[in-house]
């Protein structure tokens, strides 16, 4: 290659690299700014807890999964303030601006939620445990029965959980578990999701949907035909971004989830609804069966051939209708 052509190619690559680095830094800076502006900090009896409160009416308190934060809970519950409820979203210890010292174990995280309610003057809530938020949700129902008027478990862990080898070695697993490149990796996945959502969805569903390849392709096609769901999915990926301020909580979850052993769930007396996809490859459907069988009078909502992300698919409207009916049926007069 002549020296002149080599020099031109080299300059082009340098300029391209600088533009990519600049774009990544701007993306991360803007996300962090939005996260800091969107949340507040409550100085509770157990330490600082980040939260956001929206709406008016009986309080719904979603407990997010891993990785997540208050922003993920707001996304999952974004339509509920319009249905006559308040949504109190918080970042679990180790996520975003809630330090791990505010509650390392799931029992301590239940206590942290109670401390947050105390600091905000909220007496009773409905708790919605999502994915890895399942164990602290169950602990809260066990430890604070007088402060919970309903419990909903959505794709939620209630048994021992360990990330599978295939998950750790996958594209997403490599990004999430990489200390050095997690933010760059999730930024690249955001770019993929923004411009080629069908490819991103297929990669995601391969990790959390226990269906054959052709069935996964059909599922992706159904979602991509619904612009609202495609946009929601893009926003979901952003609620895991950037990953670095969520790393401590994620590492703690990966450790604690392998030790989950729920006992005495028959002591939970509040109305309980369990929502779970039968094709959930991430958190097995057996978790839902165990929870529904162990909690007296719990209702199990089976989502046939649905994976871990239950907010995507043709079933969503019916699922939300069942959840709304359940919540409205159990709202206490003084909530």
PyMOL commands that set and color helices and strands:
alter all, ss='L'
color gray80, all
select helices_A, chain A and resi 3-38+70-76+80-83+100-102+106-120+131-143+145-147+165-169+171-176+182-195+197-208+213-224+227-238+244-259+265-267+285-294+316-330
alter helices_A, ss='H'
color red, helices_A
select strands_A, chain A and resi 40-44+47-55+58-63+85-90+125-130+148-154+271-277+299-303
alter strands_A, ss='S'
color yellow, strands_A
deselect
rebuild
show_as cartoon
